[in-house]
Amino acid sequence: MTKEQEINNDLIEASNYYLTKELPDNFHKWGEKKLNTFIEGHLWQPFEYWSAEDVWENIENLASGIRAYINKQKG
């Protein structure tokens, strides 16, 4: 698995914590407008008043934290 695929998989996994439907496998090919529309259309209720940009930032932060934890466990 390439580093890019690893990052995309981490983002997909992290999206489950903020969205009612996880990001699809091809989300990385989307433009910002399509990504924001998807996020806005699938916000989990506690985040329904957040902007798509804020939710995306949290998804990125969680994905990064997940990867850091996995790498730490690997040694």
Buried (B, 14 or more C-beta within 10 A) or exposed (E): EEEEEEBBBBBBBBBBBBBEEBBEEEBBEBEEEEBBEBBBEBBBEEBEEBEBEEBBEBBBEBBBEBBEEEEEEEE
